Structures are given as C-alpha cells and as structure tokens.
Amino acid sequence: MSKAEKFIQLNTKKYSNETRVTIGRHNYLEIQPWLTPEQALTAVDIAREELVEWLEENLDKYIYITGEFARCKMFEDLKKVMEK
C-alpha cells in the first residue's frame, strides 16, 4: 500500500459528513464534502496514470543529456508538473 493510499484510508470520514460548527454561542450542523475510500483510491490511480503519461511524453527530452545534470533537470521539471 502506498503512502497516499494509507493516508486516505486513515483520514476518510467513515460515518457522516455532518460536523458541528460553533460560532459564538450558536451551534449548528454543517455538511462537509468528502469522498468514499474507493473514490479517493481512484483519485490516486488517476494521479499515477498522469505521472506515467508525463514520463512517457517527456522522458526523451532527458535521454540525450548525460550525467547528473539530466537527472536533476528531469526531477525539477517533474516537480513543477506535480505542483500544478
């Protein structure tokens, strides 16, 4: 199990999406958006597919560059893509 999958399983709400909100002396229930564990795991699979697609489309840009520079450049570019 990946770190992302473990995080999703540990942090997904399992019972209700209603939370009690207190503003001053007033309490009320508010419905919060949430995903089922299956939906969240599907999101992880989609992210993996996107990463593989990016690597397939862009890896040839780094093949002709040799040495440590190519590795650093690829990881810098990949980090920029993942931040988007």
C-alpha positions in Angstrom: 0.0 0.0 0.0 1.4 3.4 -1.0 1.7 6.3 1.4 -1.1 8.1 -0.4 -3.4 5.1 -0.1 -2.6 4.7 3.6 -3.3 8.4 4.2 -6.6 8.2 2.5 -7.7 5.1 4.5 -6.7 6.7 7.8 -8.3 10.1 7.1 -11.5 9.4 5.3 -14.7 10.1 7.2 -16.4 6.8 7.7 -19.8 7.6 9.2 -21.4 11.0 8.5 -20.4 14.2 6.7 -22.2 16.4 9.2 -20.0 18.3 11.6 -21.0 20.6 14.5 -20.0 24.2 13.9 -19.9 26.7 16.8 -19.9 30.4 16.1 -20.1 32.3 19.3 -22.9 30.8 21.3 -24.6 29.2 18.3 -24.2 25.6 17.3 -25.4 24.1 14.1 -24.7 21.1 11.9 -22.9 21.7 8.6 -22.5 19.2 5.8 -18.8 18.8 4.7 -17.7 17.5 1.4 -16.0 14.1 1.5 -15.0 11.1 -0.7 -15.6 7.5 -0.1 -12.4 5.4 0.3 -13.0 3.9 -3.1 -13.3 7.3 -4.7 -10.1 8.6 -3.1 -8.2 5.5 -4.2 -9.5 6.0 -7.7 -8.0 9.6 -7.5 -4.7 8.0 -6.5 -4.8 5.7 -9.5 -5.6 8.7 -11.8 -2.6 10.6 -10.4 -0.4 7.6 -11.1 -1.7 7.3 -14.7 -1.0 11.0 -15.2 2.5 10.6 -13.9 3.2 7.7 -16.2 1.8 9.6 -19.2 4.0 12.6 -18.4 7.1 10.4 -18.1 6.3 8.7 -21.4 5.8 12.0 -23.2 8.8 13.8 -21.7 11.5 11.2 -21.0 13.0 11.5 -24.4 13.9 15.1 -23.6 16.4 13.9 -21.0 17.9 10.9 -22.8 20.4 13.0 -24.8 21.6 14.8 -21.7 24.1 12.7 -19.8 25.2 12.7 -16.2 23.9 14.3 -13.0 22.5 17.3 -14.9 19.9 15.3 -16.8 18.7 13.6 -13.6 18.4 17.0 -11.7 16.7 18.7 -14.7 14.2 15.9 -15.0 13.3 15.9 -11.3 13.0 19.7 -11.3 10.6 19.6 -14.3 8.6 16.7 -12.8 8.3 18.6 -9.5 6.9 21.6 -11.4 4.3 19.4 -13.2 3.3 17.7 -9.9 2.8 21.1 -8.2 0.2 22.2 -10.8 
